[in-house]
């Protein structure tokens, strides 16, 4: 942190103009911008190269409500119909955000109703993300807490040399699409000692498309996630589903998954290949959630489905899970429905307790499918979340053949299991498969 400091004190009312002027002045001037203790009310801010911004303990950056307030902060990747964010850096370098302060994003202002059966709020059609860093280099985020994001919380896009540590994200557990940290087509990223609690994915790697095209923004490569604690009603540590570009050299290690739906997941849908991924030394606690959230309480899910006829899913290969312990209410699911396939999955020292759950036991979840991408106009549900068929059943929640096993595999090549133990109840719950392993090969596609 530079030695020189500029202290920005709280103002009455909206301080957006004054705070942006302070950012512009301090960036590149070797001066640290310090947000002093107190509440700072503001709308969209643009972060600049060579900015060092420090939120003192007790400082609250309180983002004002309203999607239109952030019209000047548009970004290149559209997500859930959102094209903007509260805080944005685009084509910048050497930015540091630090401190024990809080960013309050007021997601409750974007709730328009409730879906009690699904266990979620109904979100507003347009919601800003909280922080988007796109096409940047050498970005650091440390110690800050972000609360109640209305949409994706931290979104890193096509950036290099990123360090995120000791960051806390605390979101509404019923608000859809509130992913904690999204690493999107980035390289050389380190995430460590973070605490994420959210309704949607915890830490997720994506390779999105540019605008409304099918062209990837880039690839994800050399990503490290370590010593993080995650609570998620969707998937805690995830790759996909947006997977237009490749993923390689990814490491998730020494993490704790608490009170989550899915723990570890890889989802290929959009043409990018996923290879050389390691999950190691991770404890999991997986619980089923209502049907509005993807997943069925699985400790591990790897699946590959085509959701566009013109763009088959990419191949998944050389994935290792080692020293994975804990409990799950679902099963381990390895499911390939695409010709691209899943090849070389390694389980080494996996010890899980499987217990009965309250919602979906006996079913596995293959969402999202092409039904979620473009639902029929008369279908019940919410696009990219859930769609119901003519019988009122959620499309993509599928009964296990002959009941729930411990490990379910479909069209998997090269599955290697070493020292794998699934502890199951005795007697087994009604409808469970008596076999721990259930593997099917040469099955025809069901979801194309």
Residue, then its C-alpha position, 0 to 999 in steps of 0.5 A: x500500500x502506498x505511504x500517502x493517504x487520502x481519507x474520504x469521510x462520509x457525506x450526507x446523501x449520495x456521494x457518487x460524484x465525490x467518491x468517483x472524483x477521489x478515485x480518479x485523483x488517487x489512481x496513479x498518484x501513488x495515494x491510497x484512497x481510504x474510506x473512513x468509518x461510517x456509511x457512504x451512499x453511492x451508485x455506480x463507480x468505475x475503478x481505474x488503473x493503479x488504484x489502491x482503495x482501502x475500506x476502514x473497519x466500520x466503513x460501509x459502502x452502501x450501494x443505492x437501489x435501482x437498476x437504472x442507477x448503474x446504466x453507465x456501468x455496462x459490461x461485456x458479458x450479459x448474465x441473467x439479462x444483466x449488462x451492468x454492475x455496481x462497481x466496474x473495472x474494465x481494461x485496467x491494471x494494478x488495482x487493489x481493494x482492501x480493508x475490513x469494511x463492508x459493501x452492502x448491495x441491498x439485494x432485498x430491493x430486487x425481490x418481487x415475490x416468492x416461490x414457496x414450493x421451489x424455496x426461492x424468491x422471485x427476483x426482479x427481471x433486471x439486477x446489477x452484479x456487485x463487482x465486475x472486473x473485466x479485461x484487467x491485469x494484476x487485481x487484488x481483493x482482500x479482507x472486504x465483506x460483501x453483503x446481500x448481492x442482488x445477482x452475481x457478487x464478484x465476477x472476474x472476466x478475461x483477466x490475468x494475475x488475480x488474487x482474492x483472499x480473506x474475503x467474506x460474501x454473505x448473501x440471501x439464501x433464497x435469492x437466485x443467481x447470487x453466485x459468490x465468486x465467478x471466475x470467467x475465462x481468467x488465467x493465473x487466479x488465486x483464491x484463498x481463505x475466503x468465506x462464502x455463504x449464498x443461495x447460488x454457486x459458491x466459487x464457480x469457474x465459467x467461460x462465457x460467450x461474448x455478448x449474444x454470440x456463441x464465441x467464448x470470451x476466453x479460457x480458464x487456466x491455472x486457477x487455485x482455490x484453497x482454504x475456503x469455507x463455502x455454504x451454497x444451496x446450489x453447488x459450492x465449488x463448481x466448473x460450468x455450466x457456461x463452458x464455451x471456452x476450455x478449462x485446464x490446470x484447475x486446483x481446489x484444495x483444503x476447503x470446507x463445504x458446510x450446509x450445502x446442496x451440491x459440494x463439488x461439480x463439473x458441468x459441460x454444456x457449451x463446447x469447451x473442453x474441461x481437463x486436468x482438474x484436481x479436488x483434494x482434501x475437502x470435507x463436505x456436508x450436503x443436504x437436499x434443497x427444494x426443487x428451485x435449486x439445481x442438485x439433489x444433495x450430491x457430494x460429487x457431480x460430473x455431467x456432460x450434456x448437449x444443450x444446443x444442437x449447433x454446439x455440442x458439449x466439450x469433453x471432460x477428462x482427467x479429473x481427480x478427487x482425493x481425500x474427500x470426506x463427509x456426508x451426503x443425502x444424495x449420491x455421487x453422480x457421473x453422467x454423460x449424455x453427449x458423444x464428447x463424453x467423460x474420460x479418466x475420473x479418479x477417486x482416491x481416498x473418498x469416504x462419505x456417509x450417505x443418509x436419507x434426505x427430505x426432498x429428492x431422494x431417489x432422483x438425480x438432477x441433470x439441469x440445465x438442459x435445452x428445456x431450461x435454455x429455451x422453455x416453451x412459452x406455455x411452460x411453467x417455471x423460470x428460464x435457466x432455473x426450472x421448467x415443469x412438464x405437462x404433469x407438473x414435474x420439474x424437467x431434469x429431475x430423473x428417478x434413479x433406475x432401480x433406486x438410489x445407489x451410492x455412486x451412479x455412472x452413465x457412459x463413463x470411460x476409465x473410472x478408477x476407484x482406490x480406497x473408496x467407502x460409502x457408508x449407508x444406513x442399515x436397513x436401507x431407506x425405502x426405494x434405495x438400490x441395494x448396490x453401492x455402485x451402479x454403472x451403465x455403458x453404451x446408453x443412447x442420448x436422452x437429452x439432445 
